[in-house]
Amino acid sequence: MHKLLKKIQLWKAALRAYSLPISIMSWFVPFLYAVFQNGNIINGIIALSGIIALHLATNIFDDAVDYIREKKEIEKGTKKHFNFQKGKCECIFKGYLSVEQYFNAAFFLYFISFLIGLYFIYIQGTKILYIIIPSIILCLSYPLLGCIGLGEIIVAVIFSPLLYLGVYFVMKGCFSLDVLIISVSTGLLSVAVLHNHMLLDFKYDTENRKTTLCRLCGTEQKALYLLGIIIAGAYANIIIWAAAGHLNICYLITLLSLPAAVILYKIMKIHIKTPDKKIKRSIFMGPLKELEKIDEKQQNFMLKFLIVRNLLTLFTVLLCIAIILTEAF
């Protein structure tokens, strides 16, 4: 039993399962929307299984491809060491798993999502291919596109418009403009999460010549401006469509998360000028219990890391409340 638990923990780390809450949150919004319109709940749950399989497959496939690419550059002498974030490919470095095992796991998980896709094609028809084919192409090309600074955009497209429309379609058998509209806002905030993380690593990525959307901006200040534009776009999208009558006015409840967005921007502005300045905690930053588990010297950095994630979580929760209120009133 102990060996089994150890093996589960090992694969949990290799698959980077800690990132799954993002997929589950993204899935729950269109799932809830479709439930209130008498959508097929079983199909929604099956879709979640496929989303999880696809997410984990892409995680481990990306790690394996990146490891091989970095290793070749080191062997050529163009790099001196691996340039990975903490935890990435850790199971390979420690000798717990091989690159071949990574690829085998990715193939197995992709196969599961493939079978689920075939099931939905069988019961819903070929229109679902408009979602499945782009999702597969983007997932498989993520390691390559990530190298040219498009990784953040790819993640946002997969986990917002494609995922939202796909979940709704398998539950209702049709597409929804409203679902597409709200997916744009969560998509932009997903980009903001990744962009913010890259901004925190701007100097490190510059030293290691790593290409990200953040680095393509040229300077930290310009990257901060882009972060502000992305976040503002998420709120503007809701306001514009609510004003136009395409979204119920209840969706304006998402504006309650705006103080958290403003605080995030101000904190990142401080980070650029004085990265070591201690940030005072606020209720608008969301839950920060994870900070107590790490070294005090790293808490300031992790606080900036967690705030943007909490912003996306809060916005998503408010979206769900808006869906409930729309149906209630």
Residue pairs with C-beta under 8 A, 6 or more apart in sequence:
10 91
10 96
10 97
11 105
13 87
13 90
13 91
14 60
14 63
14 90
14 91
14 96
14 97
14 102
14 105
15 56
15 59
15 60
15 105
16 56
16 59
16 60
16 63
16 87
16 88
17 56
19 55
19 59
20 52
20 55
20 56
22 159
22 190
22 312
23 51
23 52
23 55
23 159
23 163
24 48
24 52
25 312
25 313
25 316
26 51
26 159
26 160
26 163
26 164
26 186
26 190
26 316
27 44
27 47
27 48
27 51
27 163
27 167
28 316
28 320
29 164
29 182
29 183
29 186
29 316
29 319
29 320
29 323
30 163
30 164
30 165
30 167
30 168
30 171
30 179
30 183
31 39
31 44
31 47
31 48
31 167
31 171
32 320
32 323
32 324
33 168
33 176
33 178
33 179
33 323
34 40
34 44
34 167
34 168
34 171
34 172
35 41
35 44
35 171
36 323
36 324
36 327
37 172
39 168
39 171
39 172
40 170
40 171
40 172
41 171
43 120
43 123
43 170
43 171
44 167
44 170
44 171
46 116
46 119
46 120
46 170
47 116
47 120
47 166
47 167
47 170
47 171
48 167
49 112
49 116
50 112
50 113
50 116
50 117
51 113
51 163
51 167
53 109
53 110
53 112
53 113
53 116
54 109
54 110
54 113
54 135
54 139
56 109
57 105
57 106
57 107
57 108
57 109
57 110
57 113
57 139
58 106
58 139
58 142
60 102
60 105
60 106
60 109
61 102
61 103
61 106
61 110
61 139
61 140
61 143
62 142
62 143
62 146
63 88
63 89
63 92
63 102
64 99
64 102
64 103
64 106
65 143
66 84
66 88
66 89
66 143
67 82
67 89
67 92
67 99
67 102
68 99
69 143
69 147
70 79
70 82
70 83
70 84
71 82
73 79
74 80
74 81
74 82
82 89
82 93
83 208
83 210
85 201
91 97
92 98
92 99
92 102
117 128
117 132
120 128
120 132
120 170
121 128
121 129
121 132
124 169
124 170
124 173
127 169
128 166
128 169
128 170
131 162
131 165
131 166
131 169
132 166
134 157
134 162
135 158
135 162
135 166
138 145
138 154
138 157
138 158
138 162
139 158
141 154
142 151
142 154
142 155
145 151
145 154
146 154
147 211
148 211
149 211
149 212
149 213
149 215
149 216
150 213
151 194
151 212
151 213
152 191
152 194
152 195
152 198
152 212
152 213
153 191
153 213
155 190
155 191
155 194
156 187
156 188
156 190
156 191
156 194
157 187
159 186
159 187
159 190
160 183
160 184
160 186
160 187
160 190
161 180
161 183
161 184
161 187
163 183
164 179
164 180
164 182
164 183
164 186
165 175
165 176
165 179
165 180
165 183
168 175
168 176
168 179
169 175
177 246
178 246
178 247
181 237
181 241
181 246
181 247
182 238
182 247
182 251
182 319
184 234
184 237
185 234
185 235
185 237
185 238
185 254
185 315
185 319
186 234
186 312
186 315
186 316
186 319
188 230
188 231
188 233
188 234
188 237
189 230
189 231
189 234
189 311
189 312
189 315
190 312
191 213
191 230
192 227
192 230
192 231
192 234
192 308
192 311
192 312
193 308
193 309
193 311
193 312
194 213
195 213
195 214
195 223
195 226
195 227
195 230
196 227
196 264
196 268
196 304
196 305
196 308
197 305
197 308
198 205
198 212
198 213
198 214
198 215
198 223
199 214
199 220
199 223
199 224
199 227
199 268
199 271
200 271
200 301
200 304
200 305
202 214
202 215
202 220
202 223
204 210
205 212
205 214
205 215
206 215
213 226
214 223
214 226
215 223
217 223
217 225
217 226
220 272
221 272
224 265
224 268
224 269
224 272
227 265
227 268
228 265
231 261
231 264
231 265
231 311
234 315
235 254
235 255
235 258
235 261
238 247
238 251
238 252
238 254
238 255
239 252
239 255
241 247
241 251
242 248
242 249
242 251
242 252
248 322
248 325
248 326
250 322
250 325
250 326
250 329
251 319
251 322
251 326
252 322
253 318
253 321
253 322
253 325
254 315
254 318
254 319
254 322
256 314
256 318
257 311
257 314
257 315
257 318
259 284
260 284
260 285
260 286
260 307
260 310
260 311
260 314
261 311
263 282
263 284
263 285
263 307
264 307
264 308
264 311
267 279
267 303
267 304
267 307
268 304
270 277
270 279
271 304
276 300
277 300
278 300
279 300
279 303
279 304
281 288
281 303
285 303
285 306
285 307
285 310
286 306
286 307
286 310
286 311
286 313
286 314
287 310
288 303
288 306
288 310
290 302
290 306
291 299
291 302
291 303
291 306
294 302
